[in-house]
């Protein structure tokens, strides 16, 4: 009478041996190799995050994203234009600042300096390199190159086998 699959599997495990110290060490080493790429892949969500930001008020050295006092609020209201839709992105324009060629009217200019909210992150790559507004394509290029580099992880997985 032919043996069942269960009996053949049991015989195979008996012949090969049980799960021992060698199998455990291989399991741990391969597990470490497979966990690290996941950590690296998701880390970009944190150090590539874009916090809330707005243009820096010209001439105000200690400008921060958070409103400091009534005078600071009046400067923000005076220099930073409001968004037309005031959506979830905030109420202030992030990329333009008012300039006053004369006292009666103003023009909108692209800003070159920004202040960032420190509510969730003290610093990120975006805040360090000012990858916002007209520099946004640089952020996209960096993210693309970063994830292309992660394909090296696939090679390390094959090599670990």
HELIX and SHEET records of a PDB file:
HELIX    1   1 UNK A    5  UNK A   16  1                                  12    
HELIX    2   2 UNK A   21  UNK A   47  1                                  27    
HELIX    3   3 UNK A   70  UNK A   79  1                                  10    
HELIX    4   4 UNK A  125  UNK A  129  1                                   5    
HELIX    5   5 UNK A  133  UNK A  135  5                                   3    
HELIX    6   6 UNK A  136  UNK A  149  1                                  14    
HELIX    7   7 UNK A  151  UNK A  160  1                                  10    
SHEET    1   A 2 UNK A  53  UNK A  55  0                                        
SHEET    2   A 2 UNK A 114  UNK A 116 -1                                        
SHEET    1   B 2 UNK A  96  UNK A  99  0                                        
SHEET    2   B 2 UNK A 107  UNK A 110 -1                                        
END                                                                             
